[in-house]
Amino acid sequence: MSDTVVSHEQANDVEQQQLSLDSIWHNGKQYRKGYTTGSCATAAAKVAALMVLRQQVIDQISIVTPSGITLNLNVEQPLIEGRQATAAIRKDGGDDVDATHGMLIFARVTVFESTDDLPQQTDITLRGGEGVGTVTRKGIGLPVGSSAINRTPQQTIEAAVREVIGPLRGASVEIFAPEGEERAKKTYNGRLGILGGISIIGTTGIVTPMSEESWKRSLALELEMKRAAGEDRVILVPGNHGERFVRDHLGLDSQRVVTMSNFVGYMLQETVRLGFRRVLLVGHPGKLVKVAAGIFHTHSHIADGRMETLVANLALMGAPHALLLEVNQCDTTEAAMELIAEQGWQQVYTRIAERICERINEMMRFSVNPPQCDAILFSFDNQVLGSSRPLDEILEALR
């Protein structure tokens, strides 16, 4: 991450430059991108650590997001108290306004120095404070009882602070959001068992406006570029986790990966239009299980059916009634997956992967020369759960 600090005189120029770089155009209209609560927390922690070391108030800070985009952000309510400093960054969702848009995300950082009287402390500890939710149920990839700070923000916050303080110091970092508890009432956190506040989230650090037509068109443009370059095989993933899994754990060329977001049916139709020969869908069951039920727009505001699909396929395999009832009561796919693993019914994912391809073939049955489709499901700990054909066969066809 960059250690750039920008003056007030430069702020307006930086803001205008960032707007031109970080927007999407569609039909002559500009859709402004924003940044996540994770980026806010990272920037706030970084600038607070800098203020401790410099003993100087800083009013703008630069970070590089996980997606490689540089953000120059204004600092609000900076405060230095000896070896501790506090700073806030205001969340900006761009044109994808959500419940956290406009709220302040704070970081309080205490830096530890080794002295003759104190043992050397080099660890960085991170916790959520006021307004950051607490995880109360299994199934979202974070331990019960922990703060709702997702893994990518955890990593970026620690990396930003470590960059500032160096390897020989330690620090404690508290992320808090005074408006968080009230704002969280407008989110799905309560349904997911995250209580008392918002989540600190974001895998790329950037919020892309989800105006469907402009977003779908931008995704299709990437397909068109790959086809124009002579590529006739493509890997469709819901998001960044899928792309990383393809690259790091399947050993496939990440240049073949295109994000489909929630628009599974639209992107499949585009592969037909463009004449792709093979399509591989790779994703977590939390998204792709919906396709096995014939749901080709996977956003939760369109349809769900995850538990019903899992229950139906488990039942067809002869799973015990007690397991079906337990899965049906789960709020998240991860929670259901834990039950399925505990009772040894993981073969259901192979059945679901096969069913995904059957549903896709049904959707494309009237298309001329549709691509051959395969599906691979993986877990959050990067294990292959199931595939529509033997995994080696699928990978060989894509290499």
C-alpha positions as CSV (number, residue, x, y, z in Angstrom):
1,M,0.0,0.0,0.0
2,S,1.2,3.5,-0.8
3,D,2.2,5.8,2.0
4,T,1.0,9.0,0.2
5,V,-0.4,11.8,2.2
6,V,-2.1,14.5,0.1
7,S,-2.5,18.2,1.0
8,H,-5.8,20.1,1.1
9,E,-4.6,22.0,-2.0
10,Q,-4.3,18.8,-4.0
11,A,-7.6,17.2,-2.7
12,N,-10.0,18.6,-5.3
13,D,-7.7,17.7,-8.2
14,V,-7.3,14.2,-6.8
15,E,-11.0,13.8,-6.3
16,Q,-11.7,14.8,-9.9
17,Q,-9.0,12.5,-11.2
18,Q,-10.3,9.6,-9.2
19,L,-13.9,10.2,-10.6
20,S,-12.7,10.0,-14.2
21,L,-10.7,6.8,-13.5
22,D,-13.3,5.0,-11.4
23,S,-16.6,5.3,-13.3
24,I,-18.6,3.2,-15.7
25,W,-20.2,4.7,-18.8
26,H,-23.4,3.4,-20.3
27,N,-25.6,5.1,-22.9
28,G,-23.8,8.4,-22.2
29,K,-24.4,8.2,-18.4
30,Q,-21.6,8.0,-15.9
31,Y,-22.0,5.6,-13.0
32,R,-19.6,6.4,-10.2
33,K,-17.8,3.7,-8.3
34,G,-17.4,3.8,-4.5
35,Y,-15.4,2.0,-1.9
36,T,-16.2,-0.6,0.7
37,T,-16.4,-0.5,4.5
38,G,-13.2,-2.6,4.4
39,S,-11.4,0.1,2.5
40,C,-12.6,2.7,5.0
41,A,-11.4,0.6,7.9
42,T,-8.0,0.0,6.2
43,A,-7.4,3.6,5.4
44,A,-8.5,4.7,8.9
45,A,-6.2,2.2,10.6
46,K,-3.3,3.2,8.3
47,V,-3.6,6.9,8.9
48,A,-4.1,6.5,12.7
49,A,-0.9,4.4,12.9
50,L,0.9,7.1,10.8
51,M,-0.3,9.8,13.2
52,V,1.1,8.0,16.2
53,L,4.5,7.6,14.6
54,R,4.6,11.2,13.3
55,Q,2.8,12.8,16.1
56,Q,1.1,14.9,13.5
57,V,-2.5,15.2,12.3
58,I,-2.9,14.0,8.7
59,D,-6.0,15.0,6.7
60,Q,-5.8,12.8,3.6
61,I,-4.4,9.2,3.1
62,S,-3.8,7.0,0.2
63,I,-4.3,3.2,0.0
64,V,-4.2,0.6,-2.7
65,T,-7.2,-1.7,-2.7
66,P,-6.9,-5.5,-3.2
67,S,-8.1,-4.9,-6.8
68,G,-5.1,-2.6,-7.4
69,I,-7.0,0.7,-7.5
70,T,-5.5,3.6,-5.5
71,L,-7.9,5.6,-3.3
72,N,-7.0,9.0,-1.9
73,L,-9.4,9.5,1.0
74,N,-10.2,12.5,3.3
75,V,-9.6,11.9,7.0
76,E,-12.2,13.0,9.5
77,Q,-12.0,13.6,13.3
78,P,-8.3,12.9,13.6
79,L,-7.1,12.7,17.2
80,I,-3.7,11.9,18.7
81,E,-3.2,10.9,22.4
82,G,0.4,9.8,22.9
83,R,0.9,6.3,21.5
84,Q,-2.7,6.1,20.5
85,A,-4.6,7.8,17.6
86,T,-8.1,7.7,16.2
87,A,-9.3,8.6,12.7
88,A,-12.4,8.1,10.5
89,I,-13.1,7.7,6.8
90,R,-16.6,8.3,5.4
91,K,-18.0,5.5,3.4
92,D,-19.0,6.3,-0.2
93,G,-20.8,3.7,-2.1
94,G,-20.8,5.7,-5.3
95,D,-24.0,5.1,-7.3
96,D,-24.6,1.8,-5.5
97,V,-25.9,3.4,-2.3
98,D,-26.5,1.0,0.5
99,A,-27.2,1.1,4.3
100,T,-23.6,2.1,5.1
101,H,-23.3,4.9,2.6
102,G,-22.2,8.2,4.2
103,M,-21.4,6.8,7.6
104,L,-18.0,7.2,9.4
105,I,-15.8,4.2,9.9
106,F,-13.3,4.7,12.7
107,A,-10.0,3.1,13.7
108,R,-8.3,3.5,17.0
109,V,-4.7,2.3,16.9
110,T,-2.3,1.9,19.8
111,V,1.4,1.4,18.8
112,F,3.6,-0.6,21.2
113,E,7.3,0.2,21.5
114,S,9.8,-2.2,23.0
115,T,11.6,-0.8,26.0
116,D,13.9,-2.0,28.7
117,D,11.0,-2.3,31.1
118,L,8.5,-4.0,28.7
119,P,8.9,-7.2,26.6
120,Q,8.9,-6.6,22.9
121,Q,5.4,-6.8,21.4
122,T,5.4,-7.2,17.7
123,D,1.9,-8.7,17.1
124,I,-1.0,-6.7,15.5
125,T,-4.3,-7.5,17.1
126,L,-7.6,-6.5,15.5
127,R,-11.1,-6.3,17.0
128,G,-14.4,-4.6,16.3
129,G,-15.8,-2.0,18.7
130,E,-19.0,0.0,18.9
131,G,-21.3,-0.5,15.9
132,V,-19.4,-3.4,14.4
133,G,-21.5,-6.6,14.6
134,T,-20.7,-9.8,16.5
135,V,-20.9,-13.2,14.8
136,T,-23.4,-15.4,16.8
137,R,-23.9,-18.3,14.4
138,K,-21.8,-20.6,12.3
139,G,-22.0,-20.4,8.5
140,I,-20.4,-17.1,7.4
141,G,-16.8,-18.1,7.5
142,L,-16.0,-16.3,10.8
143,P,-15.7,-17.8,14.3
144,V,-18.7,-17.5,16.6
145,G,-18.1,-14.6,19.0
146,S,-15.7,-12.8,16.7
147,S,-16.2,-9.3,15.2
148,A,-17.9,-9.2,11.8
149,I,-14.7,-8.2,10.0
150,N,-14.3,-10.3,6.9
151,R,-11.1,-12.0,6.0
152,T,-10.0,-9.7,3.2
153,P,-10.4,-6.5,5.3
154,Q,-8.6,-8.3,8.2
155,Q,-5.7,-8.9,5.9
156,T,-5.6,-5.4,4.4
157,I,-5.9,-3.7,7.8
158,E,-3.1,-5.7,9.3
159,A,-0.9,-5.2,6.1
160,A,-1.5,-1.4,6.1
161,V,-0.6,-1.0,9.8
162,R,2.4,-3.3,9.5
163,E,3.7,-1.3,6.5
164,V,3.5,1.8,8.7
165,I,5.0,0.5,12.0
166,G,7.5,-1.9,10.6
167,P,8.4,-5.4,11.8
168,L,9.8,-4.5,15.3
169,R,6.7,-2.8,16.7
170,G,3.3,-4.2,17.6
171,A,-0.2,-2.5,17.6
172,S,-3.7,-3.0,18.7
173,V,-6.4,-1.9,16.2
174,E,-10.1,-1.3,17.1
175,I,-12.5,-0.7,14.2
176,F,-15.8,1.0,15.3
177,A,-18.7,2.8,13.8
178,P,-21.0,4.8,16.1
179,E,-23.9,4.7,13.7
180,G,-23.4,1.0,13.0
181,E,-26.0,-0.6,15.2
182,E,-28.8,1.6,13.8
183,R,-27.7,1.2,10.2
184,A,-27.4,-2.5,10.6
185,K,-31.2,-2.7,11.0
186,K,-31.5,-1.9,7.3
187,T,-29.3,-4.9,6.3
188,Y,-29.6,-8.7,6.4
189,N,-27.1,-9.0,9.2
190,G,-29.7,-10.0,11.8
191,R,-30.9,-12.9,9.6
192,L,-27.3,-14.1,9.3
193,G,-26.7,-14.0,13.0
194,I,-24.6,-10.9,13.0
195,L,-25.8,-8.8,15.9
196,G,-25.1,-5.3,17.2
197,G,-23.8,-3.6,14.1
198,I,-22.6,-3.6,10.5
199,S,-20.1,-5.9,8.9
200,I,-16.7,-4.7,7.6
201,I,-16.6,-6.3,4.2
202,G,-15.2,-6.2,0.7
203,T,-13.0,-8.5,-1.4
204,T,-11.8,-5.9,-3.9
205,G,-12.1,-2.7,-1.9
206,I,-14.3,-1.1,-4.6
207,V,-18.0,-0.9,-5.0
208,T,-19.1,-1.2,-8.6
209,P,-22.5,0.3,-9.4
210,M,-25.0,-2.5,-9.8
211,S,-27.2,-0.7,-12.4
212,E,-28.0,-4.0,-14.1
213,E,-27.9,-2.9,-17.7
214,S,-24.6,-1.1,-17.5
215,W,-23.0,-3.8,-15.3
216,K,-24.2,-6.7,-17.5
217,R,-22.9,-4.9,-20.6
218,S,-19.5,-4.3,-19.0
219,L,-19.3,-8.1,-18.3
220,A,-20.4,-9.0,-21.8
221,L,-17.7,-6.7,-23.2
222,E,-15.0,-8.8,-21.5
223,L,-16.5,-11.9,-23.1
224,E,-16.4,-10.1,-26.5
225,M,-12.7,-9.2,-26.0
226,K,-11.7,-12.8,-25.2
227,R,-13.6,-14.1,-28.2
228,A,-12.1,-11.5,-30.5
229,A,-8.7,-12.6,-29.3
230,G,-9.5,-16.1,-30.6
231,E,-10.5,-17.8,-27.3
232,D,-13.3,-20.3,-27.5
233,R,-13.2,-21.6,-23.9
234,V,-14.3,-19.5,-21.0
235,I,-14.6,-19.9,-17.2
236,L,-17.5,-18.0,-15.6
237,V,-17.3,-17.2,-11.8
238,P,-19.6,-15.3,-9.5
239,G,-16.8,-13.1,-8.2
240,N,-13.3,-12.6,-7.0
241,H,-13.1,-15.7,-4.8
242,G,-13.9,-17.9,-7.8
243,E,-11.2,-16.2,-9.9
244,R,-8.6,-16.8,-7.2
245,F,-9.7,-20.4,-6.8
246,V,-9.3,-21.1,-10.6
247,R,-5.9,-19.6,-10.6
248,D,-4.5,-20.9,-7.3
249,H,-6.2,-24.3,-6.9
250,L,-7.2,-25.5,-10.3
251,G,-4.1,-24.5,-12.2
252,L,-6.1,-23.0,-15.1
253,D,-5.3,-19.9,-17.0
254,S,-6.9,-17.0,-15.2
255,Q,-7.0,-15.1,-18.5
256,R,-9.9,-17.4,-19.4
257,V,-11.9,-16.2,-16.3
258,V,-14.8,-13.8,-16.7
259,T,-17.0,-12.6,-13.8
260,M,-20.7,-13.2,-14.3
261,S,-21.8,-11.7,-11.0
262,N,-25.5,-12.7,-10.4
263,F,-26.3,-12.7,-14.2
264,V,-25.8,-16.4,-14.9
265,G,-28.4,-16.7,-17.6
266,Y,-27.5,-13.5,-19.4
267,M,-23.8,-14.5,-19.5
268,L,-24.6,-18.0,-20.7
269,Q,-26.7,-16.5,-23.5
270,E,-23.8,-14.3,-24.4
271,T,-21.5,-17.3,-24.7
272,V,-23.9,-18.8,-27.2
273,R,-24.1,-15.5,-29.2
274,L,-20.4,-15.2,-29.3
275,G,-19.8,-18.8,-30.3
276,F,-17.8,-20.2,-27.3
277,R,-17.2,-23.9,-27.5
278,R,-16.8,-24.7,-23.8
279,V,-18.0,-23.0,-20.7
280,L,-17.0,-23.9,-17.1
281,L,-18.9,-22.5,-14.1
282,V,-16.9,-22.4,-10.9
283,G,-18.2,-21.2,-7.7
284,H,-19.3,-21.7,-4.1
285,P,-22.6,-23.6,-3.6
286,G,-24.0,-20.4,-2.0
287,K,-24.5,-19.0,-5.5
288,L,-24.4,-21.9,-7.9
289,V,-26.9,-24.2,-6.0
290,K,-29.6,-21.8,-7.2
291,V,-28.8,-22.6,-10.9
292,A,-29.5,-26.3,-10.1
293,A,-33.1,-25.1,-9.4
294,G,-33.3,-23.3,-12.7
295,I,-32.6,-19.9,-11.1
296,F,-30.4,-18.0,-13.6
297,H,-30.4,-14.6,-11.8
298,T,-28.9,-15.4,-8.4
299,H,-29.3,-12.2,-6.5
300,S,-31.3,-12.7,-3.3
301,H,-33.9,-10.1,-4.3
302,I,-34.8,-12.2,-7.4
303,A,-35.0,-15.7,-5.8
304,D,-33.5,-17.9,-3.2
305,G,-34.3,-21.6,-3.0
306,R,-30.9,-22.7,-1.7
307,M,-32.1,-24.8,1.2
308,E,-35.0,-26.2,-0.8
309,T,-32.6,-27.3,-3.6
310,L,-30.2,-28.9,-1.1
311,V,-33.0,-30.7,0.7
312,A,-34.5,-32.0,-2.6
313,N,-31.2,-33.4,-3.8
314,L,-30.3,-34.9,-0.5
315,A,-33.8,-36.5,-0.3
316,L,-33.4,-38.0,-3.8
317,M,-30.1,-39.5,-2.6
318,G,-31.9,-41.1,0.4
319,A,-30.6,-38.8,3.2
320,P,-32.2,-39.2,6.6
321,H,-35.3,-37.2,7.3
322,A,-33.6,-35.6,10.4
323,L,-30.8,-34.2,8.2
324,L,-33.4,-32.8,5.8
325,L,-35.2,-31.0,8.6
326,E,-31.9,-29.5,10.0
327,V,-30.7,-28.3,6.6
328,N,-34.1,-26.8,5.9
329,Q,-33.8,-24.7,9.1
330,C,-30.3,-23.2,8.1
331,D,-30.0,-19.5,7.3
332,T,-26.8,-19.9,5.3
333,T,-25.4,-22.3,2.8
334,E,-22.2,-22.6,4.9
335,A,-24.3,-23.7,8.0
336,A,-26.0,-26.4,5.8
337,M,-22.7,-27.5,4.4
338,E,-21.3,-28.1,7.9
339,L,-24.3,-30.4,8.7
340,I,-23.9,-32.2,5.4
341,A,-20.2,-32.8,6.0
342,E,-20.8,-34.0,9.6
343,Q,-23.2,-36.6,8.4
344,G,-21.2,-37.7,5.4
345,W,-23.4,-36.6,2.5
346,Q,-20.9,-34.5,0.5
347,Q,-21.7,-36.5,-2.6
348,V,-24.7,-34.2,-3.0
349,Y,-22.4,-31.6,-4.5
350,T,-21.5,-33.8,-7.4
351,R,-25.3,-34.4,-8.0
352,I,-25.9,-30.6,-7.8
353,A,-23.0,-29.9,-10.3
354,E,-24.6,-32.4,-12.7
355,R,-28.0,-30.8,-12.2
356,I,-26.6,-27.4,-12.9
357,C,-25.4,-28.5,-16.3
358,E,-28.7,-30.2,-17.0
359,R,-30.5,-27.0,-16.2
360,I,-28.2,-25.0,-18.5
361,N,-28.7,-27.5,-21.3
362,E,-32.4,-27.2,-20.9
363,M,-32.2,-23.4,-21.1
364,M,-30.1,-23.5,-24.2
365,R,-31.9,-26.4,-25.9
366,F,-33.2,-24.2,-28.8
367,S,-29.8,-22.5,-29.3
368,V,-27.7,-23.2,-32.4
369,N,-24.3,-24.8,-31.5
370,P,-24.5,-24.2,-27.7
371,P,-21.3,-24.6,-25.8
372,Q,-20.5,-27.7,-23.7
373,C,-21.0,-26.8,-20.1
374,D,-19.4,-28.1,-16.9
375,A,-19.6,-27.0,-13.3
376,I,-17.2,-27.2,-10.3
377,L,-18.3,-26.4,-6.7
378,F,-15.7,-25.4,-4.1
379,S,-15.7,-24.6,-0.4
380,F,-14.5,-21.4,1.3
381,D,-11.4,-23.3,2.4
382,N,-10.6,-24.0,-1.3
383,Q,-11.6,-27.6,-1.5
384,V,-13.3,-29.1,-4.6
385,L,-16.7,-30.3,-3.4
386,G,-18.1,-31.7,-6.6
387,S,-18.0,-31.5,-10.4
388,S,-20.3,-32.4,-13.2
389,R,-17.7,-34.8,-14.7
390,P,-14.5,-36.3,-13.4
391,L,-12.3,-33.3,-12.4
392,D,-9.4,-34.4,-14.5
393,E,-11.5,-34.5,-17.6
394,I,-12.9,-31.0,-17.1
395,L,-9.4,-29.5,-16.4
396,E,-7.8,-31.3,-19.4
397,A,-10.5,-29.8,-21.7
398,L,-9.7,-26.3,-20.4
399,R,-6.0,-26.5,-20.6
